Amino acid sequence: MNLADLTVETVRERLCETGLSHAESLSKARQFARAAKALVQMGADGSARAYAHFVPGRIEVLGKHTDYAGGRSIVSAVERGFCMISVPRADGRARVLAVEQDESVECELKADLQVPQSGWTNYPLTVVRRLARNFGQLQGADIAFLSDLPPAAGMSSSSAFMIATYLTLAARNELSVRDVYRQAIESDLERAAYLGTIENGQSFGPLAGDRGVGTFGGSEDHTAILCSESGHLGQFAYCPARLERRLAVPKDCVFVIGFSGVVAEKTGAAQNLYNRAALQVRAIVDVWQRATGSDQVYLADVLSSAPDAAEALQAALREATDAAYAPAQLEQRLRHFLLEDGQIIDAAAAALCAGDLAAFGKQVDLSQEYSASVLGNQVDETVGLARLARQEGALAASAFGAGFGGSVWALVEQACADSFTRAWAASYAHAFPQAAQGALYFTSRPGPAACAL
């Protein structure tokens, strides 16, 4: 499709075909039109071939800090995200324009690219550097994007941005037909796992690792963004990523997403708090390896290695004297994983499959409670926002994402979504007047995965 052919109507129709709602399809189509216009104003040829991708954010329904431990989560894409469009360049350079901010960055597509440690340019340039290291010479592109995802709100805006950059450059350079790609990546789930390593800096098979963006996360976000299905939640296991089942959300229900107004940044002190949960899991596995001589590298594999593995691991943690964290801290981190991954996810999924939304809501309440009291990744505002959602009649509600700020999802009947949102916002403004000044609310059905137009 040429740049000039990306009209509002053609894009709206294509997005509706993916399962995006009519209203959100129209909204995104207008964003694509703005991005296309910005590219032309930047000097792009309107008759040039265009690459366009919509990449959604995600909500984590259940599975708090489980993915990088080889655990499971229940996730969904949302109907907000990045609209990214590009046209080819004749050289090996990329120029990325943030249309809303009217800011841009230009770079060579090279493996030793110097990447800033902070700011929005960190994300696309990290992708550029990794792809150049893994795939060699790349052809350039002029890229423009808009996003209606609130940044640092726990909806994986940074992961969505990186995935959008990857999809754009991968399409421009036909990476999927290269031998090195085909040797390493054979499915959407494996592609999601690879993109997770671009973010955390690890290697993926023969695709050598490099600097990431500084967080030690897994591939949950990337899996949700690339492998979701409209109208459904996906229950996935990780390390390696695999689909366990799809869970239909009742057609008369929607998610109302409430951003608490407390940003969930993954930089500075907040990054250290986020990484602590991951590093504690690593320390637990280190204790197990030293105590048993076993070679399991993921906590979930440790726990499934024997019928009494959980008890043996707890005993090893109590006796550990040279671990990176105090034994009590590691025992508490293990306890959260056993509760969230080992009990709540299966019980909640079974309740949802049975149409028992009351039982589903009770399991979600337990997850929210344990997140605050055992995992310790909540702040007063997210705890309060989830509690107030239930008081206002939500069928279920929980904070999600890395924690230490961010958002809460609330499952409600679609017929009362507007009145619920008004009441929820008013209650939160009364309880947390300062944070509520930056709060944001929107409604979404479980959305489709990232797509090319």
C-alpha positions in Angstrom: 0.0 0.0 0.0 1.3 3.5 -0.9 1.5 6.2 1.7 -1.2 8.2 -0.1 -3.6 5.1 -0.1 -3.7 5.0 3.7 -7.1 6.7 4.0 -9.1 6.9 7.2 -11.8 4.6 5.7 -9.5 1.9 4.4 -7.5 1.7 7.7 -10.8 1.7 9.7 -12.1 -1.2 7.7 -8.8 -3.2 8.1 -8.8 -2.6 11.9 -12.4 -3.7 12.2 -11.5 -6.9 10.5 -8.9 -7.7 13.2 -11.6 -7.4 15.9 -11.0 -3.9 17.1 -14.2 -2.1 17.9 -15.7 0.4 15.4 -15.1 3.4 17.7 -11.5 2.4 18.4 -10.9 1.5 14.7 -12.0 4.9 13.7 -9.8 6.6 16.3 -6.7 4.6 15.2 -7.4 5.3 11.5 -7.3 9.0 12.2 -4.0 8.6 14.1 -2.6 6.8 11.1 -3.7 9.6 8.8 -1.9 12.1 11.1 1.2 10.0 11.1 1.1 9.7 7.3 0.7 13.5 6.9 3.6 14.0 9.3 5.8 11.7 7.1 4.9 13.7 4.0 5.7 17.0 5.8 9.0 15.4 6.8 9.8 15.0 3.1 8.6 11.4 2.4 7.2 10.6 -1.1 3.5 10.2 -1.0 3.7 7.5 -3.7 6.2 5.4 -1.7 5.4 2.0 -0.3 4.2 2.3 3.3 4.5 -0.1 6.2 1.9 0.4 8.9 1.4 -1.4 12.1 -1.0 -1.2 15.1 0.5 -2.5 18.3 -1.7 -2.6 21.4 -0.9 -2.3 25.0 -1.9 -5.0 27.4 -3.5 -5.8 30.7 -2.3 -8.5 33.0 -5.4 -10.0 34.5 -3.5 -12.4 36.7 0.1 -13.5 37.0 2.0 -10.8 38.9 5.8 -11.2 38.4 5.5 -14.9 37.4 6.6 -14.9 33.7 10.3 -14.6 34.2 10.2 -17.4 36.8 8.8 -19.8 34.2 5.3 -19.4 35.6 2.0 -18.5 34.0 -0.2 -15.5 33.5 -3.6 -14.5 32.1 -3.4 -11.5 29.8 -5.2 -9.6 27.2 -4.4 -6.9 24.7 -6.3 -3.6 25.0 -7.8 -1.5 22.3 -5.3 1.3 22.8 -1.7 1.3 21.5 0.8 2.6 18.9 0.0 3.5 15.3 3.3 3.4 13.5 3.9 4.0 9.8 7.0 4.2 7.7 8.5 4.5 4.2 11.8 3.1 3.0 15.0 5.1 2.8 17.7 4.4 0.3 20.4 4.5 3.0 21.2 2.6 6.2 19.6 5.1 8.5 16.4 5.4 10.5 14.6 8.5 11.5 11.8 8.2 14.1 9.3 11.0 14.6 7.1 11.2 17.7 4.2 13.1 16.1 2.5 14.3 19.2 5.6 15.6 20.8 7.0 16.9 17.5 10.4 15.3 18.4 12.6 13.1 16.3 15.8 11.0 16.4 17.9 9.9 13.5 20.6 7.2 13.6 22.6 4.7 11.6 21.4 1.1 11.7 24.6 -0.3 13.2 25.6 -2.8 15.9 27.7 -0.3 17.9 25.1 2.4 18.0 25.3 4.6 21.1 22.0 4.5 22.9 20.8 6.9 25.6 20.0 5.4 29.0 16.7 7.4 29.4 14.1 9.2 27.5 11.8 7.9 24.8 14.6 7.4 22.2 16.1 4.6 24.4 13.4 2.2 23.2 13.6 2.4 19.4 17.3 2.8 19.4 17.8 -0.3 21.6 15.8 -2.2 19.0 17.9 -0.8 16.1 21.2 -1.8 17.8 20.0 -5.3 18.6 18.7 -6.0 15.1 21.9 -4.8 13.6 23.9 -7.1 15.9 21.7 -10.1 15.1 20.9 -9.6 11.4 23.7 -7.6 10.0 23.2 -4.9 7.4 19.8 -3.2 7.5 18.0 -0.9 5.1 16.7 2.3 6.5 13.3 3.9 7.0 11.5 7.1 7.9 9.1 6.3 10.7 6.3 8.3 12.4 4.1 7.2 15.3 1.3 8.2 17.6 0.0 6.4 20.7 -3.1 6.7 22.9 -1.6 4.5 25.6 -0.9 6.5 28.8 2.9 6.2 29.4 4.3 4.6 32.5 0.8 3.4 33.5 1.5 -0.3 33.6 0.0 -1.1 30.2 3.4 -2.0 28.6 3.7 1.2 26.6 7.5 0.7 26.4 7.2 -2.9 25.2 4.6 -1.9 22.7 6.8 0.9 21.4 9.8 -1.6 21.0 7.6 -4.1 19.3 6.2 -1.5 16.8 9.8 -0.5 16.0 10.8 -4.1 15.5 7.8 -4.9 13.2 8.5 -1.8 11.1 12.2 -2.7 10.6 11.5 -6.4 10.2 9.0 -5.7 7.4 11.3 -3.2 5.7 14.2 -5.7 5.8 12.2 -8.9 5.3 13.9 -10.4 8.3 11.5 -13.4 8.5 12.9 -15.0 5.3 16.6 -14.7 6.5 18.2 -18.0 7.4 19.4 -16.7 10.8 15.8 -15.7 11.7 14.3 -19.0 10.5 16.8 -21.0 12.5 15.8 -19.2 15.8 12.2 -18.2 15.4 9.4 -20.4 14.1 6.2 -19.1 15.7 4.6 -15.9 17.1 5.3 -17.2 20.6 9.0 -17.5 19.8 9.0 -14.1 18.2 7.5 -12.7 21.4 10.2 -14.4 23.5 12.9 -13.0 21.2 11.5 -9.5 21.6 11.5 -10.0 25.4 15.3 -10.6 25.2 15.7 -7.4 23.2 14.2 -5.6 26.2 16.1 -7.5 29.0 19.4 -7.9 27.1 19.6 -11.7 27.1 20.5 -13.9 24.1 17.9 -15.9 22.3 19.4 -19.0 20.8 21.9 -18.0 18.1 20.7 -14.3 18.3 23.3 -12.8 20.7 22.2 -10.6 23.5 23.1 -7.0 24.0 22.3 -4.1 26.2 18.6 -4.0 27.0 16.7 -1.1 28.6 17.6 -2.0 32.1 14.8 -4.1 33.4 15.0 -7.9 34.1 11.6 -8.8 32.9 10.3 -11.8 30.9 8.1 -12.1 27.7 4.6 -11.8 29.2 4.1 -8.3 27.7 5.3 -9.3 24.3 3.3 -12.5 24.3 0.1 -10.6 25.2 0.8 -8.0 22.5 1.6 -10.4 19.7 -0.5 -13.4 20.6 -3.8 -12.1 21.9 -7.2 -12.9 20.4 -10.1 -10.4 20.3 -12.8 -11.1 22.9 -10.6 -13.6 24.9 -8.0 -13.7 27.6 -5.0 -15.8 27.0 -3.5 -18.1 29.6 0.2 -18.5 28.8 3.1 -20.3 30.4 6.7 -19.1 29.9 10.3 -20.2 29.5 9.5 -21.3 26.8 6.3 -19.4 26.1 3.3 -21.5 25.3 -0.5 -21.1 25.1 -2.4 -23.1 27.7 -5.9 -22.0 26.9 -8.1 -19.1 25.7 -10.7 -17.8 28.1 -13.8 -16.1 26.6 -14.9 -12.9 28.3 -18.7 -12.6 28.5 -19.9 -10.5 25.6 -21.9 -8.2 27.9 -18.8 -7.4 30.0 -15.9 -4.9 29.4 -12.8 -3.8 31.2 -12.7 -0.4 32.6 -9.0 0.6 33.0 -8.2 3.2 35.7 -4.7 4.8 35.8 -4.0 5.8 39.3 -2.0 8.9 38.4 1.1 7.4 40.1 3.5 6.6 37.2 5.0 3.1 37.1 8.3 4.2 35.7 11.0 1.4 35.2 13.8 3.8 35.6 15.9 5.0 38.6 14.7 3.9 42.0 11.5 2.4 40.6 13.6 0.2 38.3 15.5 -1.1 41.3 12.2 -2.0 43.1 11.0 -3.8 39.9 14.2 -5.6 39.4 14.3 -6.7 43.1 11.4 -9.1 42.6 13.2 -10.7 39.6 16.6 -10.8 41.3 15.0 -12.5 44.4 13.7 -15.3 42.1 17.2 -15.7 40.7 18.6 -15.9 44.2 16.1 -18.6 45.1 17.1 -20.7 42.2 20.8 -20.2 43.1 20.1 -21.5 46.6 18.5 -24.6 45.1 21.3 -25.3 42.7 23.9 -25.0 45.4 21.9 -27.2 47.8 21.0 -29.9 45.3 23.5 -29.7 42.5 20.6 -29.5 40.1 20.7 -27.4 36.9 17.2 -26.0 36.7 17.3 -22.3 35.8 13.6 -21.3 36.3 11.7 -21.4 39.5 8.7 -23.2 37.9 11.1 -26.0 36.8 12.5 -26.3 40.3 9.0 -26.7 41.8 8.0 -29.3 39.2 11.2 -31.3 39.6 9.8 -33.5 42.4 6.6 -33.9 44.4 8.2 -32.5 47.5 10.3 -29.8 45.7 8.5 -26.9 47.3 9.1 -28.2 50.8 12.7 -29.0 50.0 13.2 -25.6 48.5 11.7 -23.9 51.6 14.1 -25.9 53.8 17.1 -24.9 51.7 16.1 -21.2 51.9 15.8 -21.3 55.7 19.3 -22.7 55.9 20.9 -20.4 53.3 23.6 -18.2 54.7 25.3 -16.9 51.6 22.3 -15.8 49.5 22.0 -12.4 48.0 18.9 -11.7 50.2 17.9 -12.7 53.7 16.2 -16.1 54.0 13.0 -14.6 55.2 12.8 -12.3 52.1 13.4 -15.3 49.8 10.8 -17.4 51.6 8.3 -14.6 51.2 9.0 -14.2 47.5 8.6 -18.0 47.0 5.3 -17.9 48.9 3.9 -15.3 46.6 4.8 -17.4 43.5 3.3 -20.5 45.0 0.1 -18.6 45.7 -0.3 -16.7 42.5 1.0 -19.3 40.0 0.2 -22.5 41.9 -3.3 -21.7 43.2 -5.0 -18.5 42.0 -4.5 -18.7 38.2 -6.1 -22.2 37.9 -9.0 -21.5 40.2 -9.8 -18.1 38.6 -9.6 -19.6 35.1 -11.9 -22.5 36.1 -14.4 -20.0 37.5 -14.4 -17.9 34.4 -14.8 -21.0 32.2 -17.8 -22.0 34.3 -19.3 -18.6 34.0 -19.0 -18.1 37.8 -18.0 -14.5 37.9 -18.5 -14.2 41.7 -15.9 -17.0 42.2 -13.6 -15.4 39.6 -13.9 -12.1 41.5 -12.9 -13.7 44.8 -9.8 -15.2 43.3 -8.8 -11.9 41.8 -9.3 -10.3 45.3 -6.9 -12.8 46.7 -4.3 -12.0 44.0 -4.7 -8.3 44.8 -4.3 -8.9 48.5 -1.2 -11.1 48.1 0.3 -8.6 45.8 0.2 -6.0 48.4 1.0 -8.0 51.5 3.3 -10.7 50.2 4.9 -9.5 46.9 4.9 -5.9 48.2 4.7 -4.2 44.8 1.7 -2.0 45.5 1.2 1.6 46.6 -1.7 3.0 48.6 -3.2 4.5 45.5 -3.4 1.2 43.5 -4.6 -0.7 46.5 -7.3 1.9 47.1 -8.3 2.1 43.4 -8.9 -1.7 43.3 -10.8 -1.7 46.6 -13.0 1.2 45.4 -13.7 -0.5 42.1 -15.2 -3.5 44.0 -17.2 -1.2 46.3 -18.7 0.5 43.2 -19.9 -2.9 41.9 -17.0 -4.2 39.7 -17.3 -8.0 39.2 -13.5 -8.2 39.7 -10.7 -5.7 40.0 -6.9 -5.8 40.4 -3.8 -3.7 39.9 -1.5 -5.0 37.2 1.9 -4.6 35.7 5.2 -4.1 37.3 3.7 -2.4 40.3 4.8 0.6 42.4 2.2 2.7 40.7 0.3 2.2 37.5 -3.3 1.0 36.8 -6.2 -1.2 37.9 -8.5 -3.1 35.7 -12.2 -3.6 36.6 -14.5 -6.1 34.9 -18.0 -4.6 34.7 -21.2 -5.2 32.8 -21.1 -3.1 29.6 -24.5 -1.6 30.2 -23.3 0.1 33.3 -19.7 0.9 32.3 -20.3 4.6 32.0 -22.0 5.1 35.3 -19.5 2.8 37.0 -16.6 4.8 35.6 -18.1 8.1 36.9 -18.7 6.6 40.3 -15.3 5.0 40.5 -13.5 8.2 39.4 -15.4 10.2 42.0 -14.7 7.8 44.8 -11.0 7.8 43.9 -10.9 11.6 43.7 -12.4 11.8 47.2 -9.9 9.3 48.7 -6.8 10.3 46.8 -7.3 13.9 45.6 -3.7 14.6 44.7 -3.1 11.4 42.6 -6.5 11.7 41.1 -5.5 14.9 39.3 -3.4 12.7 36.9 -5.9 9.7 36.8 -7.3 8.5 33.5 -10.1 6.0 32.7 -11.1 4.2 29.6 -13.1 1.2 28.5 -11.8 -1.7 26.5 -12.9 -5.2 25.4 -10.1 -7.8 25.1 -8.4 -6.6 21.9 -6.7 -8.2 19.0 -2.9 -8.8 18.7 -0.6 -6.4 16.9 -1.2 -6.3 13.2 0.1 -5.0 9.9 -2.2 -3.0 7.7 
